[in-house]
Amino acid sequence: MAQRLIVIGGDAAGMSAASQARRRRGRDDLEITVFERGHFTSYSACGIPYWISGLVSGPEALIARDPQTFRTEYAMDVRMRHEVTTIDLERREVVAQDLEGGGEVRERFDELMYATGAVPVKPPWAATDAGGVFGMQTLDDGAALREWLDAEPRPRRAVVVGGGYIGVEIAEALIQRGLSVTLVEAGAQPMSTVDPDMGELVAEAMRGLGITIRAGLPVTGLEERDGRVSAVVTAEGPMPTDVVVLGLGVRPNSALAAAAGLPIGTTGGVQVDRRMRVLGMPGIWAAGDCVETLHRVSGMPVHVPLGTHANKQGRVAGINIGGGYATFAGVIGTAVTKVCDLEVGRTGLREGEAEAAGFDFISVIAESTNRAGYYPGARPMTVKLIAERPNGRLLGAQIVGWSEAAKRIDALAVALWNGMTVDDMTALDLGYAPPYAPVWDPVLIAARKAVDALSALDR
Ligand SMILES: Cc1cc2nc3c(=O)[nH]c(=O)nc-3n(C[C@H](O)[C@H](O)[C@H](O)COP(=O)(O)OP(=O)(O)OC[C@H]3O[C@@H](n4cnc5c(N)ncnc54)[C@H](O)[C@@H]3O)c2cc1C
């Protein structure tokens, strides 16, 4: 008799796992049922800001495979608009609510794939029934924001609360749509994924786009009029707005797992081993934004909700469910984004993270250009390196600059992944031609500066 795999969550992690499992096990060997509470499967939430701005069409353009494709080509029973509300480990059953048809279904499983993603952080002050307040996590969230922006009366003013990379990307999208945009951030700088000194460069670029930045200003409430949000409240009084987007980060969507008795770690994510098996729970798997994972530099469990990890982890789980062998090696915190043409990349630990992990370290900032200084289009590029003392091992890197900046972080990520020291890095054979780099690449200049800083201290 065929075994039964139930997948909860039909996006990156869940559908990667389901597809891999199907590739290895035919329908006579493994029946696959997917429950997805939203309207879409296998979509790119990463593309939402570019759909909001109008740069890409949507939502179809952001969907890699729709439910019908999974049904016909992958022989999966995909139940859209079904929300799993209970996992019964004893009976090995899930209970799901049909959000449109009404009623409840129960399905038995041999293997369970938990891939529910993350939920936007929503502080108590944001609990409101007023229209015009949006979290941003799924394509449904993006669709709801688009609908609000297109409806009458047309919103003219927007406040983005929180300056993580999603808040920054949405602020850019809204200004490109012609709204007047204010980004309110409780911390010192927007773009909290990099250190404040690097974040200031991003803030400057945002101001250049016309985005008003109010940093160091916590939001304490919302005001509404006629069922619509009308202002964001701060210590400085109400800030009028027609739409509010919450960019306060996300937390693992692990409540359902916790209620079922699955182990939850210190970050709030489901605990898994390297094969994406939920710890101590045979036949139960989890992957993506709902799990915590190992940071290879700090050695600590972390919650790093990124699509790149969700896809890899889902694939690992699916290979294992399919009878193969695969492991997920952990993360080093590599991420890239942009504000208009200003690119931002980071990998490894920021200064605060290195401190929290107990490292003794130096950090240096090197200013250079993306191309040879004489080549048309040469623009500034700032590289920050963080290296352990006294051995010089690279712990983290950040880059802010114009074209060719963001993906340069990949060279640094490979160096960091392989435990290179800044001294080793000075000898790296990186590509050079005037349109792509100065003769000393910004990465090499930064590595040399870090070597100098370490030797000055140890003299
Ligand atoms: C605006 C934005 C920009 C981003 N940009 C990037 C980027 O540039 N690079 C990058 O690497 N990452 C980016 N990300 C993050 C990336 O999209 C996520 O890390 C990725 O989608 C996580 O995949 P997942 O499958 O774990 O979770 P999700 O994509 O959140 O999917 C989980 C699914 O589970 C469903 N679900 C949840 N609970 C239930 C339930 N009880 N029953 C049934 N279904 C349920 C949800 O509806 C959802 O569809 C971005 C995210 C956003 C929101």
The ligand as an ORCA input file, in Angstrom:
! r2SCAN-3c Opt
* xyz 0 1
  C       8.618     41.181      0.331
  C       9.561     40.031      0.495
  C      10.776     40.050     -0.161
  C      11.668     38.973     -0.010
  N      12.866     39.009     -0.676
  C      13.728     37.964     -0.543
  C      14.959     37.947     -1.262
  O      15.261     38.880     -2.023
  N      15.794     36.886     -1.097
  C      15.472     35.826     -0.287
  O      16.260     34.863     -0.184
  N      14.301     35.816      0.405
  C      13.439     36.854      0.286
  N      12.241     36.834      0.949
  C      11.953     35.723      1.882
  C      11.343     34.529      1.154
  O      10.236     34.918      0.406
  C      10.938     33.499      2.202
  O      12.089     33.165      2.947
  C      10.374     32.242      1.559
  O       9.188     32.518      0.888
  C      10.096     31.194      2.658
  O       9.518     30.081      2.080
  P       8.645     29.101      2.976
  O       8.123     28.064      2.052
  O       9.426     28.679      4.159
  O       7.486     29.995      3.557
  P       6.359     30.856      2.805
  O       6.827     31.324      1.498
  O       5.878     31.863      3.792
  O       5.218     29.767      2.564
  C       4.515     29.193      3.608
  C       3.139     28.878      3.088
  O       2.444     28.150      4.089
  C       1.087     28.546      4.086
  N       0.563     28.213      5.412
  C       0.962     28.700      6.609
  N       0.274     28.112      7.619
  C      -0.583     27.226      7.034
  C      -1.531     26.306      7.537
  N      -1.759     26.175      8.856
  N      -2.235     25.548      6.658
  C      -2.016     25.658      5.308
  N      -1.122     26.525      4.787
  C      -0.394     27.291      5.634
  C       1.150     30.037      3.796
  O      -0.064     30.509      3.237
  C       2.313     30.123      2.803
  O       1.884     30.104      1.458
  C      11.321     37.877      0.815
  C      10.078     37.868      1.477
  C       9.209     38.917      1.320
  C       7.884     38.877      2.025
*
